[in-house]
């Protein structure tokens, strides 16, 4: 049998470090949180090769005493808490005493720090988990931490890192979150000597959000008091957003990725899609932040108040929001069977969980093919009060859902275009991308270019010059780019083109005509023609029937004429 033995320090320290430092962005997070806990008003981050080669975080905070530098590198050494009771009332971002020790275990670390009032500061260096130098040195007030060759001794971990642009984007997203939460602190981010992002530290949260979010649309703010917590909710609608929302959430100044908040925010974004920033404030005694070493998850004593606060904020923004309640198992109900038709099968139809929101323009070209003057094989009888189209196809009556039918036509049209070749539609006016979106696009630039997107890196930023040509289905360029990026980030395996065209087709579904859209006789007959030219005409891409047929024989039975 295997013998139980104590693991060497160089093994267990690397195991422990893996829970704290997963990638360059998590190293930046830990170091920036230390800077904020040290009351810094200026935090600068510099990355080389996405942080894989070098990370530097420099601040003007309170600094570390010369004699405390070796202790700061030890596991579970911290100035934030001192006994068990402190865990019930944590008000700092850091408290576990693991960040610097974890970095020492997986990289080479150098720290220069000086406290206010000291004549000189201190320098400490480590290599392979050991201190190699600890001396006095001249340096400005504050702390500068340099991390070199992250995971150089852990090739298994290093090979899972993304590209330099991918790691840079993750670090930039984190830094922007803390810039929003701490507008009184000036932040800067450089990558390979080029400035990526900066704020002035003037204390204006709206100004920081305007810098991060897309320009143009109004940014709204509401404050909600709900039970034991307060929610400061910032929201900006994004034109052509297609249902995808970007959500930042904070609890007592800590950026978190909490399931309760994510669920409430997801419900909210179904009502109002766009950019969200949610700032929850409550007593530290009512929230447990000691869930995971990364400190990104929290546990609320009253999680129901999260839903209620978000619900109230959406209502205050002008859109009623319904939060689903957990009830007992509903009674079974009977539904009429779907129509049967030879030659097709519901199981052959791709189903999608959810489609993005998209409001088409008021005036829209609906069909590609013009109807000829030939006598149609079907007679269009009109449109009923529910918006359904009524046809006579010589064998009976056919009721058509024009939205479902147009969804199927657009879906197969885009599929055909995407599978044929790379088609590009040049934009008459290039779209200047916001820095966050530009970083995301840069990370997936290869895949996007193969699909028809084109970019231009100008002195003023990155411009979107062309998008995939999707026939006469008109989609807002930035919304198309955002949806494509969302698909690429969520699906890591499989054919990229297949993933993207399904995303575009889903967006086109929302661009289809509505039941309330007025349709002429010519348009109705054109829709009939194009629908029956589809490979799967009898159901929409989501599995709903496009047509219901009532045979003449059934009518005769109803009228007693058998």
C-alpha positions, 0 to 999 in steps of 0.5 A: 500500500502507498505510504503516507508522507509529508509533501516537500515544501516546493510541492505543496507551496505550488499546489497552494499557489495554483488556487490563488494564481491561475494566470497573469490576470489573477496575479495582477488582481492580487497585487492591485488589491494589496495596493488598494488596501495600502490606501494607494491613490495611484496604481500602475500596471505594466505587462510584457507578453500579456504578463507571461514574461513580466508583471509590474504593479507600482503604487504610492501606498503606505509601503512595507517596512524593511524588516517586514519584507521577508515576513510578507513573503511567507504563507498566512502572514498578513496585516489585515486580520489577527484572530478568528473574530476578524473573519466575521467582519472583513473590510479589506480586499486581502486578508488570507496572507497568500498572494505574495507567497503564492507568487514566490512559489511560481515565479521570480519576485522582486519587491521595492518598498518604502514607508512614509518618513523612512530615509530609505526603502528596502529591496527583496528578491526571490528565485525558485521559492527562496530569498536571494537578496534583502538589502536597503535601497533608495526608492519612492514611497509606496511599493513596486512588485515585479513578477518575472517568468510566471509558471516557468517551473510549472510547464503544465500550467504555463501551456494552458495560458492564452495568447498574449492578447488573451491574457492582456484582455483578462487583466484589462477587464479586471483593472477596469472593474477596479477603476470603476469601483475606485474612481478616486484612484488613478489607474494605468495599464501598459503592455509592451510599452504601449498605454492600453488604459488609464483613468485620472483618479478625479473621483467621477464614477460616471466619467470612468464608466463613460470611458469604459462603455460605448459612447453615445447612449445615456448612462442611467443610475438608480439607488435601491434600498432593499432589506439589509443592503443598498444597490447602486445600479448603473446601466447603459443601453446599447443599440443593436445589443442582440441580448448580450449584456456585460455585467460588472458586480461588486460587493463592499468594493470587491469585484465578485463573480457570485452565482446569486448576482449572476442569476439576478443580473441575467434575469435583468438583462433579459428585460434590459440588455446593455452594460450593467455595473452593480454596487452592493453595500451591506454589513460585512457581517452579512456576507461571507467572503472566505469561500475560495482563495481567489476571493471572487465568490461570496455568500450572502446571509439573505440572498433573496434580497439580491434578486429583489434589489435588482428587480427594483432597479430594473423597474426604476429604469422603466421596465417591469421585471418578473423574477421567477418564483420556485413553486410546487410541480405544476399540473400537467396540461394537454396540448393539441398534437403538432401537425404531421407532414410526410418528408420532415421530422422535428428531430432533424431541426436544430434547437437553440436555448435562447435567441438574442434580442434585436429590433429591426428597422421600421422599413425592411426589405423582406425577401430576396426573390421577386414574385413572377407574374405566373399564377401561384399554386396557392391562393392567399386569403388574407391575414387574421386578427392574430397576425397569421396568414391564411392560404388555400393550397387546393387541398385545404387551408394553411395557417402560416406564422409569418415570423416563424416562416421568415426565421426559417428563410433567414436561417437557411439563407445565412447558412448557405452564404456562410458555407459557400465562401468568405463574403465581405461587406465593406462599411461605408463609415468605419466603426471606431471600437471602444478599447475593451471591445478592441482588445476582445477583437484583437484576441480573436482577430484570426478567426474573425478575419477568416469569417469576413470581419476587417479591422484597421488600427489607426492612431485614434484606435481600432476601427471595424471596416468590414463585416460578413456579407449576410445577403439582405439581412441587415444587422448592426455591425457592432452588435454582429461583432459582439455576438460573434465574440460571445460565440467564440469565447463560449465555444472552444471546440468545433468548427469556428465557421459553424459556430459563427453562422449559427450565431448570425442566423440566431440574430437574423431570427430577431430581424424577421417580420413580426406577427404585427407587421403588415404584409401585402399579398405579394409579400405573403406569396413571396414568403410562401415561395421562399419557405417552400424552397427551404430544406426544412420548411415546416418548422422554424430554427427553434422547433416551432411549426411555421404552418398548420394545415387543415385538409378539405377532408377534415373540413368536410367532417366538421361540416357533416358533409362526409 
